[in-house]
Amino acid sequence: MSNKAKGSKAERELVRLFTEHGWRAVRVAGSGMHEDSPCDLIAGKKGKKGCTIEAKSSKKSRIYITKAQIEDFIVFSDMIGLKPVIAVRFNREGWLFLDPLKRHLEDSGKYWVVSLERARKKGKRFGQFF
Amino acid sequence: MSNKAKGSKAERELVRLFTEHGWRAVRVAGSGMHEDSPCDLIAGKKGKKGCTIEAKSSKKSRIYITKAQIEDFIVFSDMIGLKPVIAVRFNREGWLFLDPLKRHLEDSGKYWVVSLERARKKGKRFGQFF
């Protein structure tokens, strides 16, 4: 399976997770590799603040996101008036949710990094986060 | 060109229109025919209320939208906290924008209808609407 197909599959899994919790989520067209989309999902639930979601899954123990991508994600979320959320999934860990506006990501120069250790420490499960 | 390809082309044209006016717009995945997406675009601009957009273009003089689709569109927009907007484009008319929460659509039983005449009367150009 290509990385793009894996990304789409992970996004659809995340859409289902939102749906199971009574949210409604949509995937943004053109998300995945080499395309210029400012986020992967947009989700809402009555009585909650709507969210933009950047989803990343990996079989490795560190996830890298370029600073340009995170900046674009935060600027877009602000323009549209929704709350930016980073969703990460490591092997056998399930989805964990992080706030890019808090110190949940580690700075490594060109990239923001989420390590498995960091995600376990700072990340929250769906029910805790939302 | 298939209806789906025409729809995607019209949506991309609309994304450009938003971009030209300093907005940022994204297309929702799975929009187009026979798919279950609650809107076509999501757009925002700093200082403006974010919008969900349902886009319809036609070479005929009447555009039909099922009531179920409009209801789903309005419910989703409300869940996510964005303003629903209908964008219609008839041949040689350019895009016109309508508010589905006002009496901009005509009731024809199973469908809400936007006629060219109605769109000219009730619809607004981008700069007037937003």
HADDOCK unambig.tbl for C-alpha pairs under 7 A between the chains (distance, minus, plus):
assign (segid A and resid 26 and name CA) (segid B and resid 28 and name CA) 6.68 0.50 0.50
assign (segid A and resid 27 and name CA) (segid B and resid 28 and name CA) 6.00 0.50 0.50
assign (segid A and resid 27 and name CA) (segid B and resid 29 and name CA) 5.27 0.50 0.50
assign (segid A and resid 28 and name CA) (segid B and resid 26 and name CA) 6.67 0.50 0.50
assign (segid A and resid 28 and name CA) (segid B and resid 27 and name CA) 6.00 0.50 0.50
assign (segid A and resid 28 and name CA) (segid B and resid 28 and name CA) 4.54 0.50 0.50
assign (segid A and resid 28 and name CA) (segid B and resid 29 and name CA) 5.09 0.50 0.50
assign (segid A and resid 29 and name CA) (segid B and resid 27 and name CA) 5.27 0.50 0.50
assign (segid A and resid 29 and name CA) (segid B and resid 28 and name CA) 5.09 0.50 0.50
assign (segid A and resid 29 and name CA) (segid B and resid 29 and name CA) 4.18 0.50 0.50
assign (segid A and resid 43 and name CA) (segid B and resid 80 and name CA) 6.45 0.50 0.50
assign (segid A and resid 44 and name CA) (segid B and resid 79 and name CA) 5.12 0.50 0.50
assign (segid A and resid 44 and name CA) (segid B and resid 80 and name CA) 3.99 0.50 0.50
assign (segid A and resid 45 and name CA) (segid B and resid 79 and name CA) 4.65 0.50 0.50
assign (segid A and resid 45 and name CA) (segid B and resid 80 and name CA) 6.05 0.50 0.50
assign (segid A and resid 46 and name CA) (segid B and resid 79 and name CA) 4.42 0.50 0.50
assign (segid A and resid 50 and name CA) (segid B and resid 80 and name CA) 4.70 0.50 0.50
assign (segid A and resid 50 and name CA) (segid B and resid 81 and name CA) 6.31 0.50 0.50
assign (segid A and resid 79 and name CA) (segid B and resid 44 and name CA) 5.13 0.50 0.50
assign (segid A and resid 79 and name CA) (segid B and resid 45 and name CA) 4.65 0.50 0.50
assign (segid A and resid 79 and name CA) (segid B and resid 46 and name CA) 4.42 0.50 0.50
assign (segid A and resid 80 and name CA) (segid B and resid 43 and name CA) 6.44 0.50 0.50
assign (segid A and resid 80 and name CA) (segid B and resid 44 and name CA) 3.98 0.50 0.50
assign (segid A and resid 80 and name CA) (segid B and resid 45 and name CA) 6.05 0.50 0.50
assign (segid A and resid 80 and name CA) (segid B and resid 50 and name CA) 4.69 0.50 0.50
assign (segid A and resid 81 and name CA) (segid B and resid 50 and name CA) 6.32 0.50 0.50
